[in-house]
Amino acid sequence: MSEEPRKVLIVDDEKRIGELIRSLIHWEELGLTCLGLKTDGEMAWEAIRKEHPDIVITDIRMPVMSGLEMIRNAREEGVPVDFIVMSGYQEFEYAHTAMQYGVESYLVKPVDEEELNRCLAGIQRRVHKEMQLQEANRTLKEKAETSEWILKQNFLQNIIEQKETADQSAVDLEGEIYRGVDIKLDHIDPRNSNASQERFTTENVKKIIAEFLQPQVGQLLVCDKDYMHIYALCCCSEESDRQFGESISSLLLQIKEYLRIMDQFHVTIGIGRAKRAFSEIRFSILESYIAVCNRIIYGTGRLIWADSVYLGDNDEWAEKERLIRQKILHDADALTSEHIPSYIQEIYGSRSELEKVNMSAYYEGVDQTIESFFGHLGVEEEAREKLQKKVQNCVHHCHRAVQLSELMSQFFQECIGSAKEAMESQLVKPVRMAQQYVEDHYREKILLEDVAEVVGLNPVYFSALFKKETNLNFSTYLINFRMEKAKELLTSTNDTINVIASEVGYPEQKYFSQQFKKVVGVKPVIYRQLHS
């Protein structure tokens, strides 16, 4: 994209000379445009203030307001304009004064065309270099700010993930008190998730957090994590921390107002306890996460302070969860689902028991149960990962215990049902293949061992599987199929019994007739007479 031409104002009390100056300038070549011609200093000064020329070419001596006064006014008011002054030989002292006002270019009348354009070109080169330098400085500043932002992001993420690399030297933290905050967004309908909508909403909420909290707390670090958790580390002064409750309440209202427009998300904010030592920052962040996890008990749309929730151990509950998880996995192995809802409700849906549970362990336990469940279900790896991710995303957006247990139960039952159907389909497949083989080769000699080899199973296992699915031994099925074909030929053709016997896989007519009578009840000849 080309730059806009820079504007030039010409000022001379002799209009003829002003027009001459205009005709001498190489406008297009220099990237300039003429703003106009003024014949006294006062008119020129008004034009400078209102129309903002980039360059003014002016005579020094003029009526009403001299060129020197005009230049002095511009410098005193800090107007960014370059001046080129013109004067006769006898007016050099005036030119010298103009130089004291920072005027770099001085032309002696009558003005030489080449010298005038050389002055203008010099100004253009200098301005271009200044613009390049400003752009370079701006780019460097942006890179520095971006690098600092990335460092802060990584620093906060390392704290959240409890990594040892979360070193204070990575960022310059200011403040006397540190507070971790977890702003959690939940889908109103946990099954209704959209990745692009989640990213868009998360970014906008992060902007609201930064714009609102930054002036309140001093230094602020913000990053987002899985399942629409947005973490903020607030580095507060004593005074700002005393007002933190009011600030965070106002932030909650701001986010609610934004989310109300979409009507797709709930928001809950968990607040960790105030810490004074750098080494304790991670504990405040963890406490904020535990606090916000308690929305499963107390509901969404509110502030939950770490001081008001259980932060202790979970040994008793964890043992109960382990035992019930074993029952769930046993049913997954057996592909039975009738008891799944009661198991899940017992451990994840009982609000009275959850009030004595550290809720970070609650969601960790949910994740472990889901992961173990899909591992035991024996689903193909790629499909398993996709299903597991879908279920975990849903439950991490649940904001009521009963809702979470119902969703887990539905998903688990659906997955067991699908796995059972898939297994049954796999069992039926060899039988269907064998039936198709019979249909294609019934005229030929067929042995059970040959068909078992075709479908890739042990003959004994294949024989048992075939009988289980069809209620017939394979040999009986083969005979019945051949006899059905024989009946069709007997009623639709005039072929001899010998020919028909050969057509359905019996080289000997006598044996064919015996088998036909045994299966159908009459000899082939009689059957033809009865159905002709």
C-alpha positions as CSV (number, residue, x, y, z in Angstrom):
1,M,0.0,0.0,0.0
2,S,1.6,3.3,-1.2
3,E,2.0,6.2,1.2
4,E,-0.3,9.3,0.9
5,P,1.4,12.3,-0.8
6,R,2.7,14.8,1.8
7,K,1.1,18.2,1.8
8,V,2.9,21.4,0.9
9,L,1.7,25.0,1.7
10,I,3.3,27.9,-0.2
11,V,3.3,31.4,1.4
12,D,4.4,34.6,-0.4
13,D,2.9,38.1,-0.3
14,E,3.5,38.3,-4.1
15,K,1.0,35.8,-5.7
16,R,3.0,35.8,-8.9
17,I,6.1,34.5,-7.1
18,G,4.0,31.9,-5.2
19,E,2.6,30.6,-8.5
20,L,6.1,30.4,-9.8
21,I,7.3,28.3,-6.8
22,R,4.3,26.0,-7.4
23,S,5.3,25.5,-11.0
24,L,8.9,24.7,-10.2
25,I,8.2,21.8,-7.8
26,H,8.3,18.2,-9.1
27,W,5.2,17.1,-7.3
28,E,4.6,13.6,-8.5
29,E,8.3,12.6,-8.5
30,L,8.7,13.8,-4.9
31,G,5.5,12.3,-3.6
32,L,4.0,15.7,-2.8
33,T,0.7,17.5,-3.2
34,C,-0.1,21.2,-3.1
35,L,-2.3,22.3,-0.2
36,G,-2.6,25.9,-1.5
37,L,-1.1,29.3,-1.8
38,K,-1.4,32.0,0.9
39,T,-0.4,35.7,0.6
40,D,0.1,36.7,4.2
41,G,1.5,35.1,7.4
42,E,-1.8,35.2,9.3
43,M,-3.7,33.4,6.7
44,A,-0.9,30.8,6.5
45,W,-0.9,30.3,10.2
46,E,-4.6,29.6,10.2
47,A,-4.1,27.1,7.4
48,I,-1.3,25.4,9.4
49,R,-3.5,25.0,12.4
50,K,-6.5,23.7,10.6
51,E,-5.2,21.8,7.5
52,H,-1.9,20.5,9.0
53,P,0.5,20.8,6.1
54,D,3.7,18.7,6.2
55,I,5.9,21.3,4.6
56,V,5.6,25.1,4.4
57,I,7.6,27.1,1.9
58,T,7.5,30.7,3.1
59,D,8.9,34.1,2.4
60,I,10.4,35.7,5.6
61,R,9.1,39.3,5.2
62,M,5.3,39.5,4.7
63,P,2.5,41.9,5.9
64,V,0.2,41.1,8.9
65,M,2.4,38.3,10.2
66,S,6.0,37.7,9.1
67,G,7.4,34.3,8.2
68,L,9.5,34.4,11.4
69,E,6.5,35.0,13.6
70,M,4.6,32.1,11.9
71,I,7.6,29.8,12.4
72,R,8.0,30.9,16.1
73,N,4.3,30.2,16.7
74,A,4.5,26.8,15.2
75,R,7.5,25.9,17.3
76,E,6.0,27.2,20.5
77,E,2.8,25.2,20.0
78,G,4.7,22.1,18.9
79,V,3.2,21.9,15.5
80,P,5.0,19.2,13.5
81,V,5.8,20.9,10.2
82,D,9.0,21.4,8.1
83,F,9.8,25.0,6.9
84,I,11.7,26.1,3.9
85,V,12.4,29.9,4.1
86,M,13.0,32.2,1.2
87,S,14.7,35.7,1.3
88,G,16.9,38.1,-0.6
89,Y,20.6,38.5,-0.1
90,Q,20.0,41.6,2.0
91,E,17.7,39.7,4.4
92,F,20.3,37.1,5.6
93,E,20.0,38.1,9.2
94,Y,16.3,37.1,9.1
95,A,17.3,33.8,7.6
96,H,19.9,33.3,10.4
97,T,17.1,33.9,13.0
98,A,14.9,31.3,11.2
99,M,17.7,28.8,11.5
100,Q,17.6,29.3,15.3
101,Y,14.0,28.0,15.2
102,G,15.1,24.8,13.7
103,V,14.6,25.7,10.0
104,E,17.1,23.6,8.0
105,S,16.4,24.8,4.5
106,Y,17.1,28.4,3.3
107,L,16.7,29.5,-0.3
108,V,17.8,32.9,-1.8
109,K,15.5,34.6,-4.2
110,P,15.1,34.3,-7.1
111,V,14.6,30.6,-6.3
112,D,16.5,28.0,-8.4
113,E,14.3,25.1,-9.5
114,E,17.1,22.5,-8.9
115,E,17.9,23.8,-5.5
116,L,14.3,24.0,-4.4
117,N,13.6,20.4,-5.4
118,R,16.9,19.2,-3.8
119,C,15.7,20.8,-0.5
120,L,12.3,19.1,-0.8
121,A,13.9,15.8,-1.7
122,G,16.2,16.1,1.4
123,I,13.2,16.7,3.7
124,Q,11.4,13.7,2.2
125,R,14.5,11.4,2.7
126,R,14.9,12.5,6.3
127,V,11.2,12.0,7.0
128,H,11.2,8.6,5.4
129,K,14.2,7.5,7.5
130,E,12.5,8.8,10.6
131,M,9.3,6.8,9.7
132,Q,11.4,3.7,9.1
133,L,13.1,4.2,12.5
134,Q,9.8,4.7,14.2
135,E,8.4,1.6,12.6
136,A,11.5,-0.4,13.6
137,N,11.2,0.8,17.1
138,R,7.5,0.0,17.2
139,T,8.3,-3.5,15.8
140,L,11.0,-4.0,18.4
141,K,8.6,-2.9,21.2
142,E,5.9,-5.2,20.0
143,K,8.4,-8.1,19.9
144,A,9.6,-7.2,23.4
145,E,6.0,-7.0,24.6
146,T,5.1,-10.3,22.9
147,S,8.2,-12.0,24.4
148,E,7.3,-10.7,27.8
149,W,3.7,-11.9,27.3
150,I,4.9,-15.3,26.3
151,L,7.2,-15.5,29.3
152,K,4.3,-14.6,31.6
153,Q,2.0,-17.1,29.9
154,N,4.6,-19.9,30.2
155,F,5.4,-18.8,33.8
156,L,1.7,-19.0,34.9
157,Q,1.1,-22.3,32.9
158,N,4.1,-23.8,34.6
159,I,2.8,-22.8,38.0
160,I,-0.7,-24.3,37.2
161,E,0.9,-27.5,36.0
162,Q,3.1,-27.6,39.1
163,K,6.3,-27.6,37.1
164,E,9.6,-26.9,38.8
165,T,10.6,-24.6,36.0
166,A,8.2,-22.0,37.3
167,D,11.1,-19.7,38.3
168,Q,10.5,-16.1,39.5
169,S,13.5,-14.9,37.5
170,A,11.4,-15.7,34.3
171,V,9.2,-12.6,35.0
172,D,9.4,-9.4,37.1
173,L,6.6,-9.8,39.6
174,E,5.5,-6.8,41.5
175,G,3.2,-6.7,44.5
176,E,3.1,-7.6,48.2
177,I,0.3,-10.1,48.0
178,Y,-0.4,-12.9,45.4
179,R,-3.8,-14.3,44.7
180,G,-4.8,-17.1,42.3
181,V,-8.1,-16.8,40.5
182,D,-9.8,-19.5,38.3
183,I,-12.6,-18.1,36.1
184,K,-14.5,-21.2,34.9
185,L,-16.9,-21.2,31.9
186,D,-19.4,-24.0,31.6
187,H,-21.7,-24.9,28.7
188,I,-25.4,-24.5,29.8
189,D,-25.8,-27.8,27.9
190,P,-22.6,-29.8,28.4
191,R,-23.3,-31.9,25.4
192,N,-23.5,-28.8,23.2
193,S,-19.8,-28.0,22.7
194,N,-18.2,-26.1,19.8
195,A,-14.4,-25.7,19.7
196,S,-14.4,-22.5,17.7
197,Q,-17.1,-20.9,19.9
198,E,-15.2,-21.9,23.0
199,R,-12.0,-20.3,21.7
200,F,-13.8,-17.1,20.7
201,T,-15.6,-16.8,24.1
202,T,-12.5,-17.6,26.1
203,E,-10.4,-14.9,24.3
204,N,-13.1,-12.3,24.8
205,V,-13.5,-13.1,28.5
206,K,-9.7,-12.9,28.9
207,K,-9.8,-9.4,27.5
208,I,-12.6,-8.5,29.9
209,I,-10.5,-9.9,32.8
210,A,-7.3,-8.0,31.7
211,E,-9.2,-4.7,31.0
212,F,-11.1,-4.8,34.3
213,L,-8.7,-6.3,36.8
214,Q,-5.4,-4.8,35.6
215,P,-6.2,-1.3,36.9
216,Q,-7.6,-2.8,40.2
217,V,-4.7,-5.1,41.2
218,G,-1.5,-3.7,39.6
219,Q,0.3,-6.6,37.9
220,L,-1.9,-9.3,36.3
221,L,-1.0,-12.6,34.5
222,V,-3.7,-14.4,32.6
223,C,-3.8,-17.7,30.7
224,D,-6.4,-20.3,29.7
225,K,-6.3,-24.1,30.1
226,D,-8.4,-27.1,29.1
227,Y,-12.2,-27.1,29.6
228,M,-12.4,-23.3,29.6
229,H,-10.5,-22.6,32.8
230,I,-9.1,-19.1,32.7
231,Y,-6.4,-18.5,35.4
232,A,-5.4,-15.1,36.7
233,L,-2.5,-14.4,39.0
234,C,-3.1,-11.0,40.7
235,C,-0.1,-9.3,42.2
236,C,-1.7,-6.9,44.7
237,S,-0.7,-4.1,47.0
238,E,-2.0,-4.2,50.6
239,E,-4.6,-1.6,49.7
240,S,-5.8,-3.3,46.5
241,D,-6.1,-6.7,48.2
242,R,-8.3,-5.2,50.9
243,Q,-10.6,-4.2,48.0
244,F,-10.2,-7.4,46.1
245,G,-13.6,-8.8,47.1
246,E,-15.3,-5.8,45.6
247,S,-13.2,-5.9,42.5
248,I,-13.8,-9.6,41.8
249,S,-17.5,-9.2,42.4
250,S,-17.6,-6.5,39.8
251,L,-15.6,-8.6,37.4
252,L,-18.2,-11.5,37.8
253,L,-21.0,-9.1,36.9
254,Q,-19.0,-7.9,33.8
255,I,-18.5,-11.4,32.5
256,K,-22.1,-12.4,33.2
257,E,-23.3,-9.4,31.2
258,Y,-21.1,-10.4,28.3
259,L,-22.2,-14.1,28.4
260,R,-25.9,-13.1,28.7
261,I,-25.8,-12.0,25.1
262,M,-24.9,-15.5,23.8
263,D,-26.9,-17.5,26.4
264,Q,-24.6,-20.5,26.1
265,F,-22.3,-20.4,29.1
266,H,-22.3,-20.1,32.9
267,V,-19.4,-18.5,34.8
268,T,-18.1,-19.3,38.2
269,I,-15.0,-17.7,39.9
270,G,-12.8,-19.5,42.4
271,I,-10.5,-17.4,44.5
272,G,-7.4,-18.7,46.2
273,R,-6.1,-17.5,49.6
274,A,-3.7,-14.5,49.7
275,K,0.0,-15.5,49.7
276,R,3.0,-13.3,50.5
277,A,5.8,-15.5,49.3
278,F,6.7,-16.4,45.7
279,S,7.0,-20.1,46.7
280,E,3.3,-20.1,47.8
281,I,1.9,-18.8,44.5
282,R,1.2,-22.2,43.2
283,F,-0.8,-23.1,46.3
284,S,-3.1,-20.1,45.8
285,I,-3.6,-21.1,42.1
286,L,-4.4,-24.7,43.2
287,E,-6.8,-23.4,45.9
288,S,-8.6,-21.3,43.3
289,Y,-9.1,-24.4,41.1
290,I,-10.4,-26.5,44.1
291,A,-12.7,-23.6,45.0
292,V,-14.2,-23.4,41.5
293,C,-14.6,-27.2,41.3
294,N,-17.0,-26.8,44.2
295,R,-19.6,-25.3,41.8
296,I,-20.6,-28.9,41.3
297,I,-22.0,-28.7,44.9
298,Y,-23.0,-25.0,45.3
299,G,-23.9,-24.0,41.7
300,T,-22.6,-21.6,39.1
301,G,-22.7,-17.8,38.7
302,R,-21.1,-17.0,41.9
303,L,-17.8,-16.4,43.7
304,I,-16.3,-19.4,45.7
305,W,-13.5,-18.5,48.1
306,A,-11.0,-21.2,49.0
307,D,-11.5,-20.3,52.7
308,S,-15.1,-21.6,52.5
309,V,-14.4,-25.1,50.9
310,Y,-12.8,-28.3,52.0
311,L,-9.0,-28.4,51.2
312,G,-8.0,-31.5,53.1
313,D,-7.2,-35.1,52.2
314,N,-9.5,-37.6,50.6
315,D,-8.3,-41.1,51.7
316,E,-11.7,-42.5,52.8
317,W,-13.5,-41.2,49.7
318,A,-10.7,-42.3,47.4
319,E,-10.9,-45.8,48.7
320,K,-14.7,-45.9,48.2
321,E,-14.2,-44.5,44.7
322,R,-11.6,-47.2,43.9
323,L,-13.9,-50.0,45.0
324,I,-16.8,-48.7,42.9
325,R,-14.6,-48.1,39.9
326,Q,-13.7,-51.8,40.0
327,K,-17.4,-52.7,39.8
328,I,-17.8,-50.3,36.8
329,L,-14.8,-51.8,35.1
330,H,-16.1,-55.3,35.7
331,D,-19.3,-54.4,34.0
332,A,-17.4,-52.9,31.1
333,D,-15.5,-56.1,30.7
334,A,-18.7,-58.1,30.8
335,L,-20.5,-55.6,28.5
336,T,-23.4,-55.2,30.9
337,S,-24.7,-51.8,31.8
338,E,-27.8,-52.1,34.0
339,H,-25.9,-51.3,37.3
340,I,-23.7,-48.5,35.8
341,P,-26.1,-45.6,36.8
342,S,-26.3,-46.7,40.5
343,Y,-22.5,-47.1,40.7
344,I,-21.8,-43.7,39.3
345,Q,-24.6,-42.0,41.3
346,E,-23.2,-43.6,44.5
347,I,-19.7,-42.1,44.1
348,Y,-20.2,-39.0,42.0
349,G,-23.8,-37.9,42.5
350,S,-24.1,-37.8,46.3
351,R,-24.0,-34.1,47.3
352,S,-24.0,-34.7,51.0
353,E,-20.8,-36.8,50.7
354,L,-19.1,-34.4,48.3
355,E,-19.2,-31.6,50.8
356,K,-16.4,-33.4,52.7
357,V,-14.3,-34.0,49.6
358,N,-11.4,-32.0,48.1
359,M,-13.1,-31.3,44.7
360,S,-9.9,-31.3,42.7
361,A,-9.7,-35.1,43.5
362,Y,-13.4,-35.4,42.4
363,Y,-12.7,-34.3,38.9
364,E,-9.4,-36.2,38.8
365,G,-11.3,-39.3,39.9
366,V,-13.9,-38.7,37.2
367,D,-11.1,-38.5,34.6
368,Q,-9.4,-41.7,35.9
369,T,-12.7,-43.6,35.8
370,I,-13.4,-42.5,32.2
371,E,-9.9,-43.4,31.1
372,S,-10.0,-46.8,32.8
373,F,-13.5,-47.5,31.4
374,F,-12.5,-46.9,27.8
375,G,-9.4,-49.0,28.4
376,H,-11.4,-51.9,29.6
377,L,-14.0,-51.5,26.8
378,G,-11.6,-52.7,24.2
379,V,-12.5,-50.0,21.7
380,E,-10.0,-49.3,18.8
381,E,-7.4,-46.8,19.9
382,E,-8.4,-43.9,17.6
383,A,-12.1,-44.2,18.3
384,R,-11.4,-44.7,22.0
385,E,-9.4,-41.4,22.3
386,K,-12.1,-39.5,20.4
387,L,-14.9,-40.9,22.6
388,Q,-12.9,-40.4,25.8
389,K,-12.2,-36.8,24.9
390,K,-15.8,-36.1,24.2
391,V,-17.0,-37.6,27.5
392,Q,-14.3,-35.8,29.5
393,N,-15.2,-32.5,27.9
394,C,-18.8,-33.0,28.8
395,V,-18.3,-33.9,32.4
396,H,-15.8,-31.0,32.9
397,H,-18.6,-28.6,31.9
398,C,-21.1,-30.2,34.3
399,H,-22.1,-27.8,37.1
400,R,-24.3,-30.1,39.2
401,A,-23.4,-33.5,40.6
402,V,-26.6,-35.1,39.5
403,Q,-26.0,-33.7,36.0
404,L,-22.5,-35.2,35.9
405,S,-23.6,-38.6,37.1
406,E,-26.5,-38.8,34.7
407,L,-24.3,-37.8,31.7
408,M,-21.5,-40.3,32.7
409,S,-24.2,-43.0,33.0
410,Q,-25.7,-42.2,29.6
411,F,-22.3,-42.2,27.9
412,F,-21.1,-45.4,29.6
413,Q,-24.3,-47.2,28.8
414,E,-24.3,-46.0,25.2
415,C,-20.7,-47.0,24.8
416,I,-21.3,-50.5,26.3
417,G,-24.3,-50.9,24.0
418,S,-22.2,-49.9,20.9
419,A,-19.3,-52.2,22.0
420,K,-21.8,-55.1,22.4
421,E,-23.3,-54.5,19.0
422,A,-19.8,-54.3,17.5
423,M,-18.8,-57.6,19.2
424,E,-22.0,-59.3,18.1
425,S,-21.4,-58.0,14.6
426,Q,-17.9,-59.4,14.6
427,L,-19.3,-62.8,15.7
428,V,-22.0,-62.8,13.0
429,K,-19.6,-61.8,10.3
430,P,-18.0,-65.3,9.9
431,V,-21.4,-66.9,9.7
432,R,-22.6,-64.4,7.0
433,M,-19.4,-65.2,5.1
434,A,-20.0,-68.9,5.3
435,Q,-23.6,-68.5,4.1
436,Q,-22.4,-66.5,1.2
437,Y,-19.8,-69.1,0.4
438,V,-22.5,-71.8,0.4
439,E,-24.6,-69.7,-2.0
440,D,-21.7,-69.2,-4.4
441,H,-20.4,-72.8,-4.2
442,Y,-23.3,-75.1,-3.4
443,R,-22.8,-77.0,-6.7
444,E,-19.3,-78.0,-5.6
445,K,-18.1,-80.3,-2.9
446,I,-18.1,-78.4,0.4
447,L,-16.4,-79.5,3.6
448,L,-16.8,-77.7,7.0
449,E,-13.0,-77.5,7.3
450,D,-12.7,-75.7,4.0
451,V,-15.3,-73.1,5.0
452,A,-13.7,-72.6,8.4
453,E,-10.4,-71.9,6.6
454,V,-12.2,-69.4,4.3
455,V,-13.6,-67.4,7.3
456,G,-10.3,-67.7,9.3
457,L,-11.6,-69.7,12.2
458,N,-10.8,-73.0,13.9
459,P,-13.2,-75.7,12.5
460,V,-14.5,-76.6,16.0
461,Y,-15.0,-73.0,17.0
462,F,-16.6,-72.2,13.6
463,S,-19.0,-75.1,13.9
464,A,-20.1,-74.0,17.4
465,L,-20.4,-70.4,16.3
466,F,-22.5,-71.3,13.2
467,K,-24.9,-73.4,15.3
468,K,-25.2,-70.6,17.9
469,E,-26.2,-68.0,15.3
470,T,-28.4,-70.2,13.0
471,N,-29.6,-73.0,15.3
472,L,-28.4,-75.5,12.7
473,N,-25.3,-77.6,12.2
474,F,-23.4,-76.5,9.2
475,S,-24.0,-79.7,7.4
476,T,-27.7,-79.5,7.9
477,Y,-27.7,-75.9,6.7
478,L,-25.9,-76.9,3.5
479,I,-28.3,-79.8,2.8
480,N,-31.3,-77.5,3.4
481,F,-29.9,-74.9,1.1
482,R,-29.2,-77.4,-1.7
483,M,-32.7,-78.9,-1.3
484,E,-34.3,-75.4,-1.7
485,K,-32.3,-74.9,-4.9
486,A,-33.4,-78.4,-6.1
487,K,-37.1,-77.6,-5.4
488,E,-36.7,-74.4,-7.6
489,L,-35.2,-76.4,-10.5
490,L,-37.9,-79.2,-10.2
491,T,-40.7,-76.7,-10.6
492,S,-39.1,-74.2,-13.1
493,T,-37.2,-76.5,-15.5
494,N,-37.7,-79.8,-17.4
495,D,-34.2,-81.0,-16.5
496,T,-33.9,-84.7,-15.5
497,I,-33.5,-85.6,-11.9
498,N,-29.9,-86.7,-12.7
499,V,-29.1,-83.2,-14.1
500,I,-30.8,-81.4,-11.1
501,A,-28.9,-83.6,-8.6
502,S,-25.6,-82.6,-10.3
503,E,-26.7,-78.9,-10.3
504,V,-27.1,-78.9,-6.6
505,G,-23.8,-80.7,-5.7
506,Y,-24.8,-84.4,-5.8
507,P,-22.9,-86.5,-8.4
508,E,-25.1,-89.6,-7.6
509,Q,-28.8,-89.3,-8.4
510,K,-29.7,-92.1,-5.9
511,Y,-28.1,-90.4,-3.0
512,F,-29.7,-87.0,-4.0
513,S,-33.2,-88.6,-4.0
514,Q,-32.6,-90.2,-0.6
515,Q,-31.6,-86.8,0.9
516,F,-34.4,-85.0,-0.9
517,K,-37.0,-87.4,0.5
518,K,-35.5,-87.1,4.0
519,V,-35.6,-83.3,4.0
520,V,-38.8,-82.6,1.9
521,G,-40.8,-85.8,2.7
522,V,-41.3,-87.0,-0.8
523,K,-39.1,-88.1,-3.7
524,P,-38.1,-85.5,-6.3
525,V,-40.3,-87.1,-9.0
526,I,-43.4,-86.9,-6.7
527,Y,-42.5,-83.3,-5.7
528,R,-42.4,-82.3,-9.4
529,Q,-45.8,-83.9,-10.1
530,L,-47.4,-82.2,-7.0
531,H,-46.0,-78.7,-7.9
532,S,-46.3,-78.7,-11.7
